[in-house]
């Protein structure tokens, strides 16, 4: 690995690790302050934002690819960003309006205590879409310092606002504590979007036309969107369905399990983030990139197995230290959830690698498994353990299909 790659990796790894630590710290505070029942409500808002973030990743990855392909200077890249951002913001306004209209049904399905927190979060959708487009610009331009700072600004803003508002609410009006969680999300989106505009101002005149081929961009965005839909189904349908089918206490316990278990996915997301533009760059230059793929897969697999092992041997201690005695019922299920997430994170490396090479069969496989998982959980949810078992089976099938596809591709290339 070159010195440039190493430096980029260190910058992004440190930033994402810092952000994940802050996010986990905030969630641990929420778990202790709000208890299982209140944490279930806060977790649903966080899950809504996770769903939003996967849509944002589709916007981001599309921008990153287009920017990475434009190597003739910032003018070309700015032309694209100007064209792309205007459309992304319009889509954000439309999507935000639709979900606001649907918020009463969403709140009812998820058995939420109040409709207002969901509305507050949904108001931030246009800003989040704009932020995602600009974040993709920094990723594609390999400006990893600024790219990393966007996550830090977002997380620190959210942490300060959430802690302050919830603390005040618990002192004077406990029924509004969850509103503080929603307000933290909204203001963090706005603050970070403004930060990206401050860091990169587009000076092109309004009359200039971006050098883009809309059809190609829309096709790629649609393919990424389909894959991110599969990510939404795989990563979040379990939490949503548990909130729908189980009582608040069990939903809160499951939310705590998911938070710790997903450490594998979010802890290794940096690897995928770095892999995508590097593979595109090497493919364009005609250089080999298989080493990047296998190295990324090895790192993700080892990290995932390490976390799963820790959850297996010290699950009770982990849950007690992180959330307190009220969440000890989750200890026995923690390692199984971490195992499911590890398998999924490995499959994710395959999917993003091939998407960077414009190969989209892994996208279809992921969507198919995501839908199957959703259906199976809807039928098999006698207890929380069964919900996790369904996911382990689904993720194992997904990873096996990715491996078969990869072996086939390598065999065809070797002929």
Buried (B, 14 or more C-beta within 10 A) or exposed (E): EEEEEEEBBEBBBEBBEBBBEBBBEBBBBBBBBBBBBBBBBBBBBBBBBBBBBBBBBBBBBBBBBBBBBBEEEBEBBBBBBBBBBEBBBEBBEEBBEEBBEEBEEBBEEBBBBBEBBBBBBBBBBBBBBBBBBBBBBBBBBBBBBBBBBBBBBBBBBBBBBBBEBBBEBBEEEEEBBBBBBBBBBBBBBBBBBBBBBEBBEBEBEEEEEBEBEEEEBEEBBBBBBBBBBBBBBBBBBBBBBBBEBBEBBBBBBBBBBBBBBBBBBBBBBBBBBBBBBBBBBBBEEEEEBEEBBEBBBEBBBEBBBBBBEBBBEBBEEBBBEBBBEBBBBBBBBBBBBBBBBBBBBBBBBBBBBBBBEEBBBBBBBBBBBBBBBBEBBEEEBEEBEEBBBBBBBBBBBBBEBBEEBBEEBEEEEEE
